Amino acid sequence: AVAEGVQAPHLSRNTSVQIQRAARRGGTRGISVQGGTMQVSYGHVTFQAALAPSRPHPARAAPQPVVLPKIQEGARVSWGSGTVCFRVTDAMATLGAVFDHERIVWPLTLRIWRDGDRLRPRKGQGSRKLQDMFVDAKVPRGMRRLLPVLVDADDTVLFVPHLRPAEAASPTDQTKKFLVIQPENFVISPSSLATAPR
């Protein structure tokens, strides 16, 4: 018997035999068929239509690039669901990505990740594609275009949340003025992936 108010699909001879065997054995078993599943439960057979795929969340528009002239004190930039905080200090910070303020090639720009972007990570060997670094850091594919990429005037990637900062403009013993960058609320979560820009 087929129930649930939905017409069952035409079954092949092989599928019919599987259903008959399952009904004779007893117990519960589901057999996938076109358009749903034939459920065999203690001799009773029902067809359950496959659920229609849920409509995807509308894609969030990618943020527009933000140009930052030479920062003298501090700045906060909203980016998607997060914020990037910049502050200038005369002491080395322990939190955030720290750069030598005077060695940076100004202005800075926050923009989205582009295919082919490369970063030379601090204390790393050579430059690497951001794509590869995202994979190593386990940043989901849908999240990658949600993260801001900070570049200098030469389009050198300096910083991306969840990745090590760049070697470029890293502080030295002679650094007198530091630029500290702290991202806020760039959390990798399934809900943020559903609305990632396409």
C-alpha positions in Angstrom: 0.0 0.0 0.0 1.2 3.5 -0.9 0.1 6.3 1.3 0.9 10.0 2.2 -1.4 11.4 -0.5 1.4 11.4 -3.1 1.5 9.3 -6.2 4.4 6.9 -6.1 6.8 6.8 -9.1 6.8 3.8 -11.5 9.0 1.2 -9.9 11.5 -1.0 -11.8 11.2 -4.8 -11.4 14.4 -4.8 -9.3 13.0 -2.1 -6.9 9.7 -4.0 -6.6 11.6 -7.2 -5.7 13.7 -5.2 -3.0 10.5 -3.9 -1.5 8.8 -7.3 -1.4 11.9 -8.8 0.3 12.0 -6.0 2.9 8.3 -6.5 3.6 8.8 -10.2 4.2 11.8 -9.7 6.5 10.0 -7.3 8.8 11.6 -4.3 10.5 12.0 -0.9 8.9 13.9 0.0 5.8 13.9 2.9 3.3 14.6 2.3 -0.4 15.5 5.4 -2.5 13.4 5.8 -5.6 13.0 8.6 -8.1 11.2 11.5 -6.3 11.5 10.1 -2.8 11.8 7.0 -0.6 9.7 3.9 -0.3 9.4 3.2 3.4 8.9 -0.5 4.3 7.9 -0.8 8.0 6.8 -4.2 9.3 5.0 -5.2 6.1 3.5 -1.8 5.3 4.8 0.2 2.4 4.5 3.9 2.1 6.0 6.5 -0.3 7.5 9.7 1.1 8.1 12.3 -1.5 11.5 14.1 -1.3 11.3 17.5 0.3 11.6 20.4 -2.1 15.1 22.0 -1.7 14.9 25.0 0.7 15.3 28.3 -1.0 18.8 29.7 -0.4 19.2 32.9 1.6 19.7 35.9 -0.6 23.4 36.6 -1.2 24.8 39.5 0.7 26.5 42.1 -1.5 30.2 42.2 -1.1 31.4 45.4 0.7 32.9 48.1 -1.4 36.6 49.0 -1.1 37.4 51.5 1.7 40.5 53.7 1.3 42.3 54.8 4.4 44.6 57.8 4.3 47.5 57.9 6.7 46.0 57.1 10.1 47.4 59.3 12.9 45.4 58.2 15.9 42.8 55.5 15.2 39.9 54.5 13.0 37.0 51.9 12.9 35.8 50.6 9.6 32.6 48.5 9.4 32.9 45.6 7.0 30.0 43.3 6.4 29.0 41.9 9.8 32.4 42.9 11.4 34.6 45.8 12.2 38.3 46.5 11.6 39.8 48.7 14.3 43.0 50.6 13.7 45.0 52.4 16.4 48.4 54.1 16.5 50.6 53.7 19.5 54.2 54.3 20.6 54.4 51.0 22.4 54.4 47.5 21.0 51.0 45.9 21.3 50.4 42.2 22.3 47.0 41.9 20.7 46.2 42.3 17.0 48.4 42.6 14.0 51.2 45.1 14.5 53.0 47.1 11.8 55.6 49.8 11.6 53.5 52.9 11.0 56.3 54.7 9.1 57.2 51.7 6.9 53.7 51.3 5.5 53.1 52.4 1.9 50.1 54.7 2.4 47.1 54.8 1.7 45.7 51.5 2.8 42.7 49.9 1.2 40.2 47.3 2.6 38.8 45.2 -0.2 37.5 41.7 -0.9 39.8 38.8 -1.7 40.7 38.4 -5.4 41.8 35.3 -7.1 45.6 35.3 -7.3 46.1 37.5 -4.2 49.3 36.5 -2.4 50.6 37.2 1.1 54.1 36.8 2.5 53.3 35.7 6.1 55.4 37.0 8.9 58.3 34.6 9.7 57.2 32.5 6.8 59.2 31.4 3.7 58.2 33.2 0.6 54.7 34.4 -0.5 51.7 32.2 -0.7 48.3 32.4 -2.4 45.6 33.5 0.0 43.5 30.6 -1.4 46.1 28.1 0.0 46.3 30.0 3.3 42.5 29.9 3.7 42.6 26.2 3.2 45.3 25.7 5.7 43.5 27.9 8.2 40.2 26.0 7.5 38.4 29.1 6.4 35.3 27.8 4.6 35.0 28.7 0.9 31.8 30.7 1.4 33.4 32.8 4.2 36.5 33.9 2.2 34.8 36.7 0.3 33.3 38.0 3.6 36.8 38.7 5.1 38.4 42.1 4.4 41.8 42.1 2.7 44.0 45.0 3.8 46.5 46.1 1.1 48.9 49.0 0.9 49.3 51.5 -2.0 51.3 49.0 -3.9 48.5 46.4 -3.5 50.7 44.3 -1.2 48.5 42.2 1.1 49.2 43.2 4.7 46.4 41.6 6.7 43.4 39.3 6.5 41.5 38.1 9.6 42.2 34.5 10.6 45.6 34.6 8.8 49.1 35.6 10.0 50.0 39.3 9.2 52.4 40.0 6.4 56.1 40.4 6.7 55.9 43.8 4.9 56.1 46.7 7.3 56.7 44.5 10.3 58.1 46.3 13.3 61.8 46.3 14.1 63.9 47.4 17.1 63.9 50.9 15.6 60.2 51.2 15.2 58.9 54.3 17.1 55.2 54.3 16.0 53.1 51.2 15.7 49.9 50.6 13.7 47.7 47.9 15.5 44.9 46.2 13.6 42.2 44.3 15.4 39.3 42.6 13.6 36.0 42.3 15.5 33.2 39.8 14.8 34.7 38.0 11.8 33.5 34.7 13.1 33.4 31.6 10.9 29.9 30.2 11.3 27.4 28.3 9.2 24.9 31.2 9.3 27.4 33.6 7.9 28.1 31.2 5.0 24.5 31.1 4.0 24.6 34.8 3.0 28.0 35.0 1.6 28.4 37.1 -1.6 28.5 35.1 -4.8 
